[in-house]
Amino acid sequence: MPKVRFVCLANSNKEGGRCLAGIMLDENHRPLIENGHPKWIRPICKTVHGEIPTDLVAGINILDILEVEILNFLHLESHQPENVLFWENSIRVVGQYDKSNLGAFYASHRWIFGNRGKAIAKEEIDQHNHSLMFIKATDFEVYQDTKDFFKPLTRVKFVYNGNCYDLPVTDPVFLKNYQANPEFVKGYTQLEMTLSLGVEYKGWYYKLIACIILS
């Protein structure tokens, strides 16, 4: 089975487990480039939504360099070409990526997944050829959306390429820190974020913040 290496840029909450994703690296830990963009990978399991059991990846940290053995490169859905089926027992940490080199991963797309909105309609999803991207935001606000009293959402308002976005956070480490102390984000001047498209929900694919790196 082929082995691949990637830097972990998401270990986020997903229905029933976690979503693990990152950018593939060569043998010298440099990002692989495909069609002018860093090449993403999302290892998935044979589960309802492709989620990975939480206990399998709970100890994996952002910027860990991971190695996995691939069982099958999946292209069942055009908007998620990053998905690969992997052997669950093969995952291991083989190094740490230098945080100062994250600029090599920044996306160059004009929009976040093709539009200015919070989601993509089911009827339009086949027009998209990626579901992961990494960006930097210097104009941002983290806040708690309490419209649903029983399930408040932590969200981030930010500007990307001159457009305003307002997206929910699924990064479990950031959520834990924010819920313990909402003031912990003060003093930071920028966010580096992994953005992802969620699974279909009532005819929409919602945009999510799967990872936040403060700097």
PyMOL commands that set and color helices and strands:
alter all, ss='L'
color gray80, all
select helices_A, chain A and resi 54-57+88-90+99-105+122-127+172-180+182-185
alter helices_A, ss='H'
color red, helices_A
select strands_A, chain A and resi 3-14+17-25+33-34+37-38+40-44+64-73+83-86+92-96+119-121+132-137+140-145+153-160+163-168+191-201+204-214
alter strands_A, ss='S'
color yellow, strands_A
deselect
rebuild
show_as cartoon
